[in-house]
Amino acid sequence: MATDTANAPRPMGGPWGFKIAGVGAALPEKILTNEDLTAWMDTTDEWIRERTGIEERRIGGSTSGLSTEAAQLALADAGVEASDIDQVILATTSPDHICPGTAPAVARELGILAGAFDLQAACSGWVYGLVMANGLLLQGMDRILVIGAESLDRITDYHDRGTGILFGNGAGAAVVERAEPGHGELLSWDLGSNGNYVHILYADHGGVLQMDGKEVFRQAVTVMQRSATASMDKAGLTADDIDLVIPHQANVRIVESAWKKLGFSMDKTAMVLARTGNTSAASIPLALDDARRAGRISDGDIVMFLGFGAGMTWASAIVRWAE
Ligand code: UT7
């Protein structure tokens, strides 16, 4: 069993590859359309589409349930067993309980006996998890399950025009594993935060999400531009070298604004926002799963993950994809 060997000493510092060997996604069945919202909110389908790019979002399910479903698909996609996983990292802003973390319950459902912990970096969480996974590979682990999952309907007021139009539930998961050196690789990453902006997006215990939408928008564009540039600089790459960008799915106008300075095109961008709304930590792996299933990622492709979220936090990572 992989967990028996995970802690065995390994020579450090040698070359090691990084491969996303399998991905999976899960959305609850219940759809909440823009039209549905107009029944109790002073809004229109047209306004929401134009100002956000969102057409519908999903509600229902639980963070642990959606995580388990997405993870099972990721394990099957990678062709590995639960016993092959050395660690579970679950990025979430909406855990099942304040305590304990949701990851141990997900590990139990999957039959994984390895370590399991929650990671709270809001919408940047899954990319933080990816970078942590790379560190664990360096520490000697072989295979890590990185999940991003949310049941944001538990902390969203669907009567609030500022937030109720945006958020939804979902989960995405990836199996990250050691690859042949020189094959798959985490080329560069950039993680950051600025706690001066804690107050622009938060939820108190027992409360719902509170947001200064305009300020979040402004900050998001800035930090996405900065973080993407930092990761590209570290890897010695330019926008032309990136085959696909998978950004946090919050508002299509945020992505379009950030792309102007970065020189990215929407053609090379993975988007699922219209169908999912903003699913925070789940949004990037959901878009990854969709892009992969659509055949948009091939062996050797340079893929950038780019997130921002409450905190403010931000995260980017550039991967040379390996099949
Ligand atoms: O994961 C990170 C989480 N959050 C985000 O990324 C959110 C970032 N911010 C946003 O996406 C946008 O700020 C919102 C979509 C939340 C709001 O869009 P906006 O373009 O910033 O709208 P606004 O608040 O400036 O409002 C513009 C107008 C106002 O009317 P007047 O004063 O111009 O007559 C609002 O009353 O639109 C009105 N409005 C709405 N109308 C219909 C605001 N919300 C709505 C609504 N439906 N839901």
Boltz pocket constraint, residues with backbone or C-beta under 6 A from the ligand:
constraints:
  - pocket:
      binder: B
      contacts: [[A, 42], [A, 43], [A, 44], [A, 47], [A, 48], [A, 51], [A, 52], [A, 123], [A, 161], [A, 162], [A, 163], [A, 165], [A, 201], [A, 211], [A, 212], [A, 213], [A, 214], [A, 216], [A, 217], [A, 220], [A, 249], [A, 250], [A, 251], [A, 254], [A, 278], [A, 280], [A, 308], [A, 309], [A, 310]]
      max_distance: 6.0
